[in-house]
Structure formats: structure tokens, C-alpha cells
Amino acid sequence: MKFGKVFFILIFIGILFGCSNNITGTNSASNINDKTNEISAQLREPPNLEIFIGEEKVTPVLGTYSWSYKYENGTTESIEADADSPSTIVEGREPQKVDADADISIEFSTMPITYLIREWDTEHNVLGIERELNLSIHEGKKIFELLGSWEQGNASYVFYLDIE
């Protein structure tokens, strides 16, 4: 009889420790920290963009975007923001004068997975698409839209240049 009780207690303790290891394994501090870091690494809105052309800082206007943010409780907030066409966004604005031979630096606060640049005319038509901005092939007043893609969504940025 004593052997049966000892055997039963050992099995009970084994089950207890076995279950507690599973609980500890799924809720370990490193798993919680990884999840918190993943959530905190998310952006609540599209990243900021600055463009430097030579010594000139060009600050684009955020256009249309689609963005998602996942909260710690597991819920997700998604935003679909529509904007006018790039041609309309720059109406009434003065283009920023830049040199066609100047070096260009495109700096996001968080780099996109990919991006491309579209040139627009004042009649709301796309004239061309480029992977990199090359001002030496442009002259005069030009409307550009940079389209970026991240894991959380997509965003467009509009800027207006007078290329000399």
C-alpha cells in the first residue's frame, strides 16, 4: 500500500512539474520581451521622410496612405487615408529650386521595404516611374510622388521641385 501511495505522489508531482514547465516555456521573460519589442517597433503612422538635394532640405507632404497598428492586447487599428492627386496637393505652392547635378539623399525615419518615384504633370497624369530620383534627366517645374511600402502598409509623399 505504501508503494502505491508513493507511486501516486511521484506521478502527481511529475505532472505538476511537467505542466509548470510548459507554462514557463510559453510565458518566459524572453518571449514576453520579444513580443513587447515587436509591438513597440511598430509605427502608429507612416514614417517621416526628408529629402536632401545638395544643401537643400526638401520636406514632402504626406499623401494617400494605408496603415495598420497592432496593440498589445491583440487588436489592430487600420487607417485608410485618401488625399488629392499630387498635382492638386502642390497647387498654390512654390516649387523648391534645386540644381540638376546635386547629390540626392532620401532619408526615412524607418526605411521602407521598397519604394518608387512617379513624376506627375499639372493635368493629374503620371508621366513616368523611376526606382531612383535622377534630376539630371529633368528640367523645370516637376511634381514627384514617392511611394513606399512597409510591413505595416503603404504611403505616398509629394514634393514639388524647380530643377535648374
Backbone torsions as a table, in degrees:
resi	resn	phi	psi	omega
1	MET	NA	-41.0	179.0
2	LYS	-61.7	-39.0	-179.7
3	PHE	-62.5	-38.5	179.4
4	GLY	-64.7	-42.3	179.3
5	LYS	-66.3	-44.0	179.4
6	VAL	-62.6	-43.1	179.5
7	PHE	-62.3	-43.7	179.5
8	PHE	-63.6	-43.1	179.3
9	ILE	-64.2	-42.0	178.4
10	LEU	-63.1	-42.0	177.9
11	ILE	-63.9	-43.0	179.3
12	PHE	-61.0	-45.3	178.3
13	ILE	-63.9	-40.9	178.4
14	GLY	-61.8	-42.7	177.7
15	ILE	-65.0	-42.3	-179.6
16	LEU	-60.8	-48.2	179.3
17	PHE	-68.8	-38.1	178.5
18	GLY	-61.0	-43.7	178.7
19	CYS	-68.5	-40.0	-178.6
20	SER	-67.2	-31.3	176.1
21	ASN	-66.4	-38.4	177.2
22	ASN	-65.0	-41.8	179.7
23	ILE	-64.2	-45.4	179.4
24	THR	-63.1	-39.6	-179.0
25	GLY	-63.6	-37.3	-177.8
26	THR	-84.4	-19.7	-178.6
27	ASN	-117.7	27.7	-177.4
28	SER	-63.7	157.0	-178.2
29	ALA	-59.0	-38.4	-178.5
30	SER	-67.4	-37.5	177.2
31	ASN	-65.4	-41.4	178.5
32	ILE	-64.7	-44.7	178.6
33	ASN	-62.6	-41.0	178.5
34	ASP	-60.7	-43.8	-179.3
35	LYS	-65.6	-43.0	178.8
36	THR	-63.2	-43.2	178.8
37	ASN	-64.1	-39.0	178.9
38	GLU	-62.4	-43.6	-179.8
39	ILE	-69.2	-43.7	-178.4
40	SER	-69.6	-20.7	178.3
41	ALA	-76.5	-14.6	178.8
42	GLN	-72.2	152.1	176.3
43	LEU	-104.5	143.0	179.1
44	ARG	-78.5	-17.6	179.5
45	GLU	-151.1	167.5	-179.6
46	PRO	-55.2	148.5	-178.0
47	PRO	-65.5	158.7	174.5
48	ASN	-73.9	150.4	178.3
49	LEU	-130.3	132.6	171.7
50	GLU	-126.2	139.7	178.4
51	ILE	-122.0	131.1	176.6
52	PHE	-114.2	124.2	177.0
53	ILE	-119.3	105.1	-170.9
54	GLY	62.6	-126.8	178.5
55	GLU	-92.0	-4.3	-177.0
56	GLU	-85.7	130.9	174.3
57	LYS	-94.8	124.1	178.0
58	VAL	-107.1	124.0	179.1
59	THR	-108.5	106.6	-178.5
60	PRO	-74.2	164.9	176.9
61	VAL	-99.0	131.9	176.3
62	LEU	-69.5	126.3	179.5
63	GLY	-102.7	-137.2	180.0
64	THR	-65.0	139.3	174.3
65	TYR	-151.7	158.8	176.2
66	SER	-131.5	121.3	-170.4
67	TRP	-142.5	144.0	177.0
68	SER	-127.8	145.0	178.3
69	TYR	-135.6	128.7	-179.4
70	LYS	-101.4	123.5	178.9
71	TYR	-81.0	163.3	-179.1
72	GLU	-61.8	-27.8	-179.3
73	ASN	-81.1	2.5	176.5
74	GLY	95.8	-10.3	178.2
75	THR	-79.4	156.2	-179.0
76	THR	-123.0	138.6	174.4
77	GLU	-110.1	127.9	178.5
78	SER	-120.2	139.0	-179.0
79	ILE	-125.4	130.8	173.4
80	GLU	-117.2	109.2	-178.6
81	ALA	-113.6	121.2	-179.1
82	ASP	-101.5	144.5	179.0
83	ALA	-132.9	166.3	174.8
84	ASP	-63.0	169.0	176.1
85	SER	-64.4	154.4	178.4
86	PRO	-53.0	-36.1	178.7
87	SER	-61.0	-40.1	179.9
88	THR	-74.0	-38.1	-179.4
89	ILE	-58.2	-37.5	-176.7
90	VAL	-89.2	-5.6	178.7
91	GLU	-55.2	135.0	179.0
92	GLY	80.3	-2.0	178.5
93	ARG	-100.8	153.3	174.4
94	GLU	-90.6	133.8	177.4
95	PRO	-69.7	151.2	178.3
96	GLN	-85.5	126.6	-179.4
97	LYS	-75.9	129.6	178.8
98	VAL	-140.3	157.9	178.8
99	ASP	-88.9	132.1	-178.2
100	ALA	-62.2	-24.1	-178.0
101	ASP	-95.9	1.8	-176.7
102	ALA	-72.1	151.7	174.5
103	ASP	-71.1	145.6	-178.7
104	ILE	-117.0	134.4	176.1
105	SER	-129.1	120.8	178.0
106	ILE	-105.2	117.5	-173.0
107	GLU	-125.3	111.7	174.5
108	PHE	-95.5	149.6	173.5
109	SER	-67.2	-28.1	170.5
110	THR	-137.4	119.2	-176.6
111	MET	-63.9	138.9	176.5
112	PRO	-75.8	164.5	173.9
113	ILE	-66.7	-40.8	178.6
114	THR	-154.1	157.4	172.7
115	TYR	-151.9	160.1	173.4
116	LEU	-143.6	165.6	-176.2
117	ILE	-124.6	130.0	177.1
118	ARG	-111.9	139.9	173.7
119	GLU	-98.7	134.9	-179.3
120	TRP	-117.4	153.5	170.4
121	ASP	-101.5	176.7	-178.0
122	THR	-75.4	-7.0	179.1
123	GLU	-97.2	15.1	176.4
124	HIS	71.5	30.4	178.7
125	ASN	-112.1	142.7	174.2
126	VAL	-82.1	124.9	-178.9
127	LEU	-93.5	-27.4	-178.6
128	GLY	-174.0	163.0	179.2
129	ILE	-127.7	133.6	-179.6
130	GLU	-129.5	149.9	174.0
131	ARG	-83.9	-30.4	178.5
132	GLU	-131.4	146.8	178.9
133	LEU	-82.0	117.2	179.5
134	ASN	-120.6	98.9	-175.6
135	LEU	-71.2	-21.3	-176.9
136	SER	-65.3	-17.4	178.3
137	ILE	-96.5	3.8	-179.6
138	HIS	-119.9	153.5	176.4
139	GLU	-149.6	141.2	178.6
140	GLY	87.8	-160.5	-177.5
141	LYS	-79.4	124.1	-176.8
142	LYS	-133.4	139.6	176.5
143	ILE	-105.9	125.9	179.7
144	PHE	-121.6	146.9	174.1
145	GLU	-127.9	123.8	176.6
146	LEU	-100.1	124.8	179.9
147	LEU	-109.2	117.2	-179.2
148	GLY	-113.2	150.6	177.8
149	SER	-126.7	130.9	175.9
150	TRP	-125.9	170.8	176.2
151	GLU	-60.6	-31.8	-177.9
152	GLN	-83.9	-12.9	179.6
153	GLY	157.0	-160.8	-177.2
154	ASN	-130.6	152.1	178.5
155	ALA	-150.4	150.7	175.2
156	SER	-117.6	147.2	-179.8
157	TYR	-131.1	133.7	-174.7
158	VAL	-115.6	137.6	174.4
159	PHE	-144.7	152.9	-171.6
160	TYR	-124.8	121.1	-175.7
161	LEU	-122.8	150.3	169.5
162	ASP	-114.4	103.8	-171.7
163	ILE	-92.4	121.7	-178.9
164	GLU	-110.4	NA	NA
